[in-house]
Amino acid sequence: MNHIFNFLFEQYSGYPLIDIVLEITAVMFGFASVWYSKKNNILVFPTGLISTSVFVYLLFKWQLIGDMMINGYYFVMSLYGWYIWTRKIDSEHVTPISKTTKNEQLLAGIIFIVSLVFVFIIYQIFDMWNGWVAYVDTLTTGLFFVGMWLMAKRKIENWI
């Protein structure tokens, strides 16, 4: 049992207490945001804004540039999504959940490719191609940029 505990928490032994508290806070608000997203509840956005803003700070501090950019983008897209989700299409109904159109699928592909190129350039500028993690980070950044855009647009495919 001690091996499992050490595996899960040993990395925090050198962290300042404030960073641990901030990370726990960000994770809890992140879980709440996903829960509210599942429930189609607009609280997905304020909880997401808290989580992402804390993570931007922590990830910048830890020099995890790709993940920091994802969270910065999530912050901006949460503001955009909050606006879209409260926008009424008529006097009673808000923007409905829908499937992506062909144009939106094309735009999602463009967002993916542009974000890959952008993260690649950032990694080149900061000379951070130091292992396989950088490649995984680049790929996941592209995927997550598209997923958040789809969620903000109320597209069912964001869950993919």
C-alpha positions as CSV (number, residue, x, y, z in Angstrom):
1,M,0.0,0.0,0.0
2,N,2.9,2.3,0.8
3,H,4.2,1.9,-2.8
4,I,1.0,3.1,-4.2
5,F,0.8,6.1,-2.0
6,N,4.4,7.0,-2.8
7,F,3.7,6.6,-6.6
8,L,0.7,8.9,-6.4
9,F,2.0,11.6,-4.1
10,E,5.8,11.5,-3.9
11,Q,6.0,14.1,-6.7
12,Y,4.5,16.7,-4.3
13,S,7.1,16.3,-1.6
14,G,9.1,19.3,-2.8
15,Y,6.1,21.5,-3.8
16,P,5.2,24.6,-1.8
17,L,1.9,24.1,0.1
18,I,0.2,26.9,-1.8
19,D,0.8,25.1,-5.2
20,I,-0.7,21.9,-3.8
21,V,-3.8,23.8,-2.6
22,L,-4.1,25.7,-5.9
23,E,-3.8,22.5,-7.9
24,I,-6.4,20.7,-5.8
25,T,-8.7,23.7,-6.2
26,A,-8.2,23.8,-9.9
27,V,-8.9,20.0,-10.2
28,M,-12.1,20.3,-8.1
29,F,-13.4,23.1,-10.3
30,G,-12.3,21.2,-13.4
31,F,-14.3,18.2,-12.3
32,A,-17.3,20.4,-11.5
33,S,-17.0,22.0,-15.0
34,V,-17.1,18.5,-16.7
35,W,-20.1,17.5,-14.5
36,Y,-22.0,20.7,-15.5
37,S,-21.1,20.1,-19.1
38,K,-22.6,16.6,-18.9
39,K,-25.7,18.1,-17.3
40,N,-25.9,20.8,-20.0
41,N,-25.7,23.4,-17.3
42,I,-24.3,26.9,-17.9
43,L,-22.2,26.6,-14.7
44,V,-19.8,24.7,-16.9
45,F,-18.3,28.1,-17.8
46,P,-17.7,29.9,-14.5
47,T,-16.3,26.7,-12.9
48,G,-14.1,26.2,-16.0
49,L,-12.9,29.8,-15.8
50,I,-11.7,29.3,-12.2
51,S,-10.0,26.0,-13.0
52,T,-8.3,27.2,-16.2
53,S,-7.1,30.5,-14.7
54,V,-5.4,28.6,-11.8
55,F,-3.9,26.1,-14.1
56,V,-2.5,28.8,-16.4
57,Y,-0.6,30.2,-13.4
58,L,0.7,26.8,-12.3
59,L,1.6,25.5,-15.7
60,F,3.5,28.7,-16.5
61,K,5.3,28.3,-13.2
62,W,6.2,24.7,-14.1
63,Q,7.1,25.6,-17.7
64,L,4.6,23.3,-19.3
65,I,4.0,25.6,-22.2
66,G,1.6,23.5,-24.3
67,D,-0.7,22.7,-21.4
68,M,-0.6,26.3,-20.3
69,M,-1.7,27.4,-23.8
70,I,-4.5,24.8,-23.7
71,N,-5.8,26.3,-20.4
72,G,-5.4,29.9,-21.7
73,Y,-7.4,28.9,-24.8
74,Y,-10.0,27.1,-22.6
75,F,-10.3,30.3,-20.6
76,V,-11.0,32.4,-23.7
77,M,-13.3,29.7,-25.1
78,S,-15.2,29.5,-21.8
79,L,-16.0,33.2,-22.1
80,Y,-17.1,32.7,-25.8
81,G,-19.1,29.6,-24.9
82,W,-20.8,31.4,-22.0
83,Y,-21.9,34.0,-24.5
84,I,-23.1,31.4,-27.1
85,W,-25.0,29.3,-24.5
86,T,-26.9,32.4,-23.2
87,R,-27.7,33.7,-26.7
88,K,-31.4,33.3,-27.5
89,I,-32.4,32.2,-31.0
90,D,-35.9,33.5,-30.2
91,S,-37.7,34.9,-27.2
92,E,-37.7,31.6,-25.3
93,H,-35.0,29.3,-26.6
94,V,-31.2,29.4,-26.3
95,T,-28.8,28.0,-28.9
96,P,-29.6,24.3,-29.2
97,I,-27.2,21.4,-29.0
98,S,-26.6,20.2,-32.6
99,K,-24.3,18.1,-34.8
100,T,-21.5,19.8,-36.8
101,T,-22.1,20.8,-40.3
102,K,-19.6,20.1,-43.1
103,N,-18.3,23.7,-42.8
104,E,-17.8,23.3,-39.1
105,Q,-16.0,20.0,-39.6
106,L,-13.7,21.7,-42.1
107,L,-13.1,24.6,-39.6
108,A,-12.4,22.0,-36.8
109,G,-9.7,20.5,-39.1
110,I,-8.2,23.9,-39.7
111,I,-8.2,24.7,-36.0
112,F,-6.4,21.3,-35.3
113,I,-3.7,21.9,-38.0
114,V,-3.2,25.6,-37.0
115,S,-2.9,24.7,-33.3
116,L,-0.3,21.9,-34.2
117,V,1.8,24.4,-36.2
118,F,1.4,27.0,-33.4
119,V,2.6,24.6,-30.6
120,F,5.4,23.4,-32.8
121,I,6.6,26.9,-33.3
122,I,6.4,27.7,-29.6
123,Y,8.4,24.5,-28.8
124,Q,11.0,25.5,-31.4
125,I,11.3,29.1,-30.1
126,F,11.8,27.9,-26.5
127,D,14.0,25.0,-27.6
128,M,11.7,22.5,-25.7
129,W,11.8,19.5,-28.0
130,N,13.3,17.4,-25.2
131,G,11.5,14.1,-25.5
132,W,8.4,12.3,-26.5
133,V,6.3,14.3,-24.0
134,A,6.7,17.4,-26.3
135,Y,5.2,15.4,-29.2
136,V,2.3,14.1,-27.2
137,D,1.7,17.6,-25.8
138,T,1.6,19.0,-29.3
139,L,-1.0,16.4,-30.5
140,T,-3.2,16.7,-27.4
141,T,-3.1,20.5,-27.6
142,G,-4.5,20.3,-31.2
143,L,-7.2,17.8,-30.1
144,F,-8.2,19.8,-27.1
145,F,-8.4,23.1,-29.0
146,V,-10.9,21.5,-31.3
147,G,-12.9,19.8,-28.5
148,M,-13.3,23.1,-26.6
149,W,-14.3,25.0,-29.7
150,L,-17.0,22.3,-30.4
151,M,-18.2,22.5,-26.8
152,A,-18.5,26.3,-26.9
153,K,-20.5,25.9,-30.1
154,R,-22.8,23.4,-28.4
155,K,-21.8,20.6,-30.8
156,I,-22.4,17.0,-29.7
157,E,-19.1,15.9,-31.3
158,N,-17.1,17.7,-28.5
159,W,-17.4,14.5,-26.5
160,I,-15.4,12.6,-29.1
